[in-house]
Amino acid sequence: MSFEYASVSKGLMISLALTSIVVGVFDVKHYFHLQLIPHISKYHQYWRLALHNIAFANSSDLFLAELILYQDGIQVERCFGSLKFASFLVVSTLLSTLLEFISLLLFHRVGLNHLSSGPLTLVFSILYQYSRIIPPIYEFRVFGVSFNNKSFIYALGIQLAVARLPGSGAAALIGILAGQIYRSDLINLKSYRLGSTIVNLSTRFLHPLLGLNRPPRRSNRAFPDPSRRGTSSRQANTSSQDEEVVTTARPSSTGMDSRIRATAAAGAGGTSVVRDWVQGLTGRGDGTTAGVRIPLESEITELTNMFPDISREAVIGALQRSRNVEGAVETLLSSQIS
């Protein structure tokens, strides 16, 4: 997991963490509390409808929300694209704020007088999109009950929804409803996109603050590098020259050809000086030495058709150090397996 192609999700997570920490440090949480009576009905503080979505009131809600956003926000943004995902965040926030106000007016008589601080509606709106467009990777059963890899994220969402009832539960339902309205495209919300001016300003001033989003480069070595285990550079160089580097990468035709040529050269015997001396005495300038069988063109063609991924030079080398075609076939097969 990384933030590659998910700069908006990265900016959202950083912004929520910074605002929540600042609100807690300066002890201004009471300004982010939304309550119908008396904040809205008596004092007409409608600015609380927008302000309470900026920061979480406690660290536990922030931690759960960050975990959920890291698991589902990145994947949803990669499916949507950064521009559509940013536009979805704006539309979902505005729609959720309107639904929150309507819910407080309709259900305050049955005990719903306040909503939990923080963008819970936005988190559950993204979670709804994740549940609809991202397929599960694997499934498993526990006591006969089927689960999949997405069940862990849903468990975090349930924990966040029941943390501070009834306000947290109402915010979760409002967020799911807002996500469903956006996906159903009842009022053509999917076609909205942020203006080019906002996109250009964000790319110019905000995107550099997020840093690089490229994933870390992972080595394909099956064993750790000897130079990183406290050995001297001379010992590391000696071991790297003597031992073959085992990797987890798929073997390529070039790598197999080089191993076959190296084995053929080793099987031919003698050092390069002796080989040159033998070539000078025998008059062989094509790289073959005395005592090495010269393969026929029919044998070369037959093995080339059997092993199309191996070069002609490697096939000739295998035939030269084998007594017959069957031995050359065994050599080529063993080189592919190794």
C-alpha positions as CSV (number, residue, x, y, z in Angstrom):
1,M,0.0,0.0,0.0
2,S,1.2,3.5,-0.9
3,F,-0.3,6.9,-1.8
4,E,0.6,6.4,-5.5
5,Y,-2.1,8.0,-7.6
6,A,-3.9,9.0,-4.4
7,S,-2.7,12.5,-3.6
8,V,-6.2,13.7,-2.6
9,S,-6.6,10.9,0.0
10,K,-3.2,11.7,1.4
11,G,-4.0,15.4,1.7
12,L,-7.4,14.6,3.3
13,M,-5.8,12.3,5.9
14,I,-3.0,14.9,6.7
15,S,-5.6,17.7,7.0
16,L,-7.8,15.8,9.3
17,A,-4.9,14.8,11.6
18,L,-3.5,18.4,11.7
19,T,-6.9,20.0,12.4
20,S,-7.8,17.5,15.1
21,I,-4.5,17.9,16.8
22,V,-4.6,21.7,16.7
23,V,-8.2,21.8,18.0
24,G,-7.2,19.6,20.9
25,V,-4.0,21.5,21.7
26,F,-5.7,24.9,21.8
27,D,-8.8,23.6,23.6
28,V,-11.4,24.9,21.2
29,K,-13.4,21.7,20.8
30,H,-16.6,23.4,22.0
31,Y,-16.7,25.4,18.8
32,F,-16.9,22.2,16.8
33,H,-19.8,20.7,18.7
34,L,-23.1,20.6,16.8
35,Q,-26.3,20.6,18.8
36,L,-29.7,21.7,17.6
37,I,-30.8,23.1,20.9
38,P,-29.6,25.7,21.8
39,H,-26.9,26.3,19.1
40,I,-29.1,26.3,16.0
41,S,-32.6,27.0,17.4
42,K,-31.8,29.6,20.0
43,Y,-28.4,31.2,19.0
44,H,-28.7,30.6,15.2
45,Q,-25.1,29.5,15.0
46,Y,-25.4,27.9,11.5
47,W,-21.7,28.1,11.0
48,R,-21.4,25.0,13.3
49,L,-23.0,22.9,10.5
50,A,-19.8,23.4,8.4
51,L,-17.3,23.7,11.2
52,H,-18.1,20.5,13.0
53,N,-16.9,18.5,9.9
54,I,-13.4,19.9,10.0
55,A,-11.9,18.1,13.1
56,F,-12.6,15.1,15.3
57,A,-13.3,15.6,19.0
58,N,-11.1,12.8,20.3
59,S,-8.1,10.7,19.2
60,S,-9.9,7.4,19.1
61,D,-12.3,8.6,16.4
62,L,-9.4,10.1,14.5
63,F,-7.4,6.9,14.6
64,L,-10.3,4.8,13.3
65,A,-11.2,7.2,10.6
66,E,-7.5,7.4,9.4
67,L,-7.4,3.6,9.2
68,I,-10.6,3.4,7.2
69,L,-9.5,6.2,4.8
70,Y,-6.1,4.5,4.3
71,Q,-7.8,1.3,3.3
72,D,-10.7,2.4,1.2
73,G,-10.0,6.1,0.3
74,I,-6.9,5.2,-1.7
75,Q,-8.5,2.5,-3.7
76,V,-11.6,4.6,-4.4
77,E,-9.5,7.5,-5.6
78,R,-7.6,5.2,-8.0
79,C,-10.8,4.0,-9.5
80,F,-12.3,7.5,-9.7
81,G,-9.3,9.5,-10.6
82,S,-8.0,12.4,-8.4
83,L,-10.2,15.1,-10.0
84,K,-13.4,13.1,-9.8
85,F,-12.6,11.9,-6.2
86,A,-11.9,15.5,-5.1
87,S,-15.2,16.6,-6.7
88,F,-17.0,13.7,-4.9
89,L,-15.6,14.9,-1.6
90,V,-17.0,18.4,-2.1
91,V,-20.4,17.1,-3.3
92,S,-20.7,14.5,-0.5
93,T,-19.7,17.1,2.2
94,L,-22.3,19.6,1.0
95,L,-25.0,16.9,0.7
96,S,-24.2,15.4,4.1
97,T,-24.4,18.8,5.8
98,L,-27.8,19.4,4.3
99,L,-29.0,16.0,5.4
100,E,-27.6,16.5,8.9
101,F,-29.6,19.7,9.3
102,I,-32.8,18.0,8.1
103,S,-32.2,15.0,10.4
104,L,-31.8,17.3,13.4
105,L,-35.1,19.1,12.6
106,L,-37.0,15.9,12.0
107,F,-35.7,13.6,14.8
108,H,-34.8,16.0,17.7
109,R,-38.0,15.0,19.4
110,V,-36.9,11.3,19.6
111,G,-33.5,12.1,21.1
112,L,-31.4,13.1,18.2
113,N,-30.3,16.6,19.4
114,H,-26.6,16.5,18.5
115,L,-24.1,14.9,16.0
116,S,-20.6,13.7,16.7
117,S,-17.8,16.1,15.7
118,G,-15.7,15.2,12.7
119,P,-16.4,14.2,9.1
120,L,-18.0,10.9,9.9
121,T,-20.5,11.4,7.1
122,L,-17.7,11.8,4.6
123,V,-15.9,8.7,5.9
124,F,-19.0,6.5,5.6
125,S,-19.8,8.0,2.2
126,I,-16.4,6.9,0.9
127,L,-16.9,3.5,2.6
128,Y,-20.1,3.1,0.7
129,Q,-18.4,3.7,-2.6
130,Y,-15.7,1.2,-1.6
131,S,-18.3,-1.4,-0.8
132,R,-19.9,-1.0,-4.3
133,I,-16.9,-0.6,-6.7
134,I,-14.0,-2.6,-5.1
135,P,-14.4,-6.4,-5.3
136,P,-13.1,-8.6,-2.5
137,I,-9.7,-10.3,-3.0
138,Y,-10.2,-13.4,-1.0
139,E,-12.9,-15.1,1.2
140,F,-12.7,-17.3,4.3
141,R,-15.1,-18.9,6.8
142,V,-15.2,-18.7,10.6
143,F,-17.6,-21.2,12.2
144,G,-19.5,-21.5,9.0
145,V,-19.9,-17.7,8.5
146,S,-18.4,-16.3,5.2
147,F,-16.1,-13.3,5.4
148,N,-13.7,-11.6,3.0
149,N,-10.8,-9.1,3.2
150,K,-13.2,-6.2,3.3
151,S,-14.8,-7.5,6.5
152,F,-12.0,-6.0,8.6
153,I,-12.7,-2.5,7.2
154,Y,-16.4,-2.9,7.8
155,A,-15.6,-3.9,11.4
156,L,-13.7,-0.7,11.9
157,G,-16.7,1.2,10.4
158,I,-19.1,-0.4,12.8
159,Q,-16.9,0.4,15.8
160,L,-16.7,4.1,14.6
161,A,-20.5,4.2,14.1
162,V,-21.4,2.9,17.6
163,A,-18.7,4.8,19.5
164,R,-21.0,7.7,20.5
165,L,-24.6,6.8,20.0
166,P,-27.0,8.2,18.8
167,G,-25.0,11.0,17.2
168,S,-22.3,8.7,15.6
169,G,-24.9,6.2,14.4
170,A,-26.9,9.0,12.8
171,A,-23.8,10.4,11.1
172,A,-22.9,7.0,9.7
173,L,-26.4,6.5,8.2
174,I,-26.4,10.0,6.7
175,G,-23.0,9.4,5.1
176,I,-24.2,6.1,3.6
177,L,-27.3,7.8,2.3
178,A,-25.2,10.6,0.8
179,G,-23.0,8.1,-0.9
180,Q,-26.0,6.2,-2.3
181,I,-27.6,9.4,-3.6
182,Y,-24.3,10.3,-5.3
183,R,-23.9,6.8,-6.9
184,S,-27.6,6.6,-8.0
185,D,-27.1,9.9,-9.9
186,L,-30.6,11.1,-9.2
187,I,-29.8,14.8,-9.7
188,N,-26.7,14.3,-12.0
189,L,-24.1,14.7,-9.2
190,K,-21.6,12.5,-10.9
191,S,-21.0,15.0,-13.7
192,Y,-19.8,17.7,-11.4
193,R,-16.1,18.6,-11.5
194,L,-14.0,21.2,-9.7
195,G,-13.1,24.2,-11.7
196,S,-9.9,24.5,-13.6
197,T,-8.8,27.4,-11.4
198,I,-9.1,25.4,-8.2
199,V,-7.3,22.5,-9.8
200,N,-4.4,24.6,-11.0
201,L,-4.0,26.4,-7.7
202,S,-4.1,23.1,-5.8
203,T,-1.6,21.5,-8.1
204,R,0.7,24.5,-7.8
205,F,0.6,25.2,-4.1
206,L,-0.8,22.2,-2.3
207,H,0.5,19.3,-4.2
208,P,4.2,20.1,-3.5
209,L,3.4,20.1,0.3
210,L,2.3,16.4,0.1
211,G,5.7,15.2,-1.1
212,L,6.3,12.2,-3.3
213,N,3.6,9.6,-3.7
214,R,5.7,6.9,-5.4
215,P,5.9,3.5,-3.7
216,P,9.2,2.4,-2.1
217,R,11.4,0.3,-4.4
218,R,11.6,-3.2,-3.2
219,S,14.5,-5.5,-3.9
220,N,14.0,-8.9,-5.5
221,R,16.9,-10.5,-3.8
222,A,15.9,-13.7,-2.0
223,F,18.8,-13.3,0.5
224,P,20.0,-10.1,2.1
225,D,23.0,-8.2,0.6
226,P,26.2,-9.4,2.4
227,S,27.5,-5.8,2.4
228,R,24.7,-4.9,4.7
229,R,25.4,-7.5,7.3
230,G,28.5,-5.9,8.9
231,T,31.1,-7.5,6.7
232,S,34.0,-5.7,5.1
233,S,33.8,-4.4,1.5
234,R,36.5,-6.9,0.3
235,Q,34.6,-9.8,1.8
236,A,31.4,-8.6,0.3
237,N,32.9,-8.2,-3.2
238,T,34.5,-11.7,-3.0
239,S,31.2,-13.3,-1.9
240,S,29.3,-11.4,-4.6
241,Q,31.7,-12.7,-7.3
242,D,31.8,-16.3,-6.1
243,E,28.1,-16.8,-5.2
244,E,25.2,-16.6,-7.5
245,V,22.7,-14.0,-6.7
246,V,19.3,-15.6,-6.1
247,T,16.3,-13.4,-6.8
248,T,12.6,-13.8,-6.7
249,A,12.2,-12.2,-10.2
250,R,11.0,-14.3,-13.1
251,P,13.9,-15.7,-15.2
252,S,14.3,-14.0,-18.5
253,S,15.6,-15.6,-21.7
254,T,18.7,-13.3,-21.5
255,G,19.5,-14.6,-18.1
256,M,19.1,-18.3,-19.1
257,D,21.3,-17.7,-22.2
258,S,24.0,-16.2,-20.1
259,R,23.9,-19.1,-17.6
260,I,24.1,-21.6,-20.5
261,R,27.0,-19.8,-22.2
262,A,28.8,-19.6,-18.9
263,T,28.3,-23.4,-18.3
264,A,29.4,-24.2,-21.8
265,A,32.5,-22.1,-21.4
266,A,33.3,-23.8,-18.2
267,G,32.7,-27.3,-19.7
268,A,35.0,-26.5,-22.6
269,G,37.9,-26.4,-20.2
270,G,41.1,-24.3,-20.0
271,T,41.7,-20.6,-19.5
272,S,41.3,-18.0,-22.1
273,V,45.1,-18.0,-22.8
274,V,45.2,-21.8,-23.4
275,R,42.1,-21.6,-25.6
276,D,43.7,-18.9,-27.7
277,W,46.9,-21.0,-28.0
278,V,44.9,-24.1,-29.1
279,Q,43.0,-22.0,-31.6
280,G,46.2,-20.7,-33.1
281,L,47.6,-24.2,-33.5
282,T,44.5,-25.8,-34.9
283,G,43.6,-22.8,-37.0
284,R,40.1,-22.6,-35.5
285,G,38.9,-19.0,-35.3
286,D,35.2,-19.6,-34.7
287,G,35.6,-20.0,-30.9
288,T,35.6,-23.8,-30.9
289,T,38.5,-25.7,-29.4
290,A,40.1,-29.1,-30.2
291,G,38.1,-32.0,-28.9
292,V,34.8,-30.1,-28.9
293,R,32.1,-31.7,-31.1
294,I,30.9,-29.6,-34.0
295,P,27.1,-29.8,-34.1
296,L,25.3,-30.3,-37.4
297,E,22.9,-27.7,-38.7
298,S,20.0,-30.1,-38.5
299,E,20.7,-30.6,-34.8
300,I,20.8,-26.8,-34.2
301,T,17.5,-26.4,-36.1
302,E,15.9,-29.2,-34.1
303,L,16.8,-27.7,-30.7
304,T,16.0,-24.2,-31.8
305,N,12.5,-25.3,-32.7
306,M,12.2,-27.1,-29.3
307,F,13.5,-24.1,-27.3
308,P,12.4,-21.0,-29.1
309,D,13.1,-18.7,-26.1
310,I,16.8,-19.7,-26.1
311,S,19.2,-18.0,-28.4
312,R,21.1,-19.9,-31.2
313,E,24.5,-19.4,-29.5
314,A,23.3,-21.0,-26.3
315,V,21.9,-24.0,-28.3
316,I,25.2,-24.4,-30.1
317,G,27.1,-24.3,-26.8
318,A,24.9,-27.0,-25.3
319,L,25.5,-29.2,-28.4
320,Q,29.2,-28.7,-28.3
321,R,29.6,-30.0,-24.7
322,S,27.2,-32.9,-25.2
323,R,27.8,-36.2,-26.9
324,N,24.4,-36.3,-28.6
325,V,21.2,-34.3,-29.0
326,E,19.6,-36.0,-26.0
327,G,22.3,-34.7,-23.7
328,A,22.0,-31.2,-25.1
329,V,18.2,-31.4,-24.4
330,E,18.9,-32.4,-20.8
331,T,21.3,-29.5,-20.4
332,L,18.9,-27.0,-21.7
333,L,16.1,-28.3,-19.5
334,S,18.2,-28.2,-16.4
335,S,19.3,-24.7,-17.1
336,Q,15.6,-23.6,-17.4
337,I,14.7,-25.3,-14.1
338,S,17.7,-23.7,-12.3
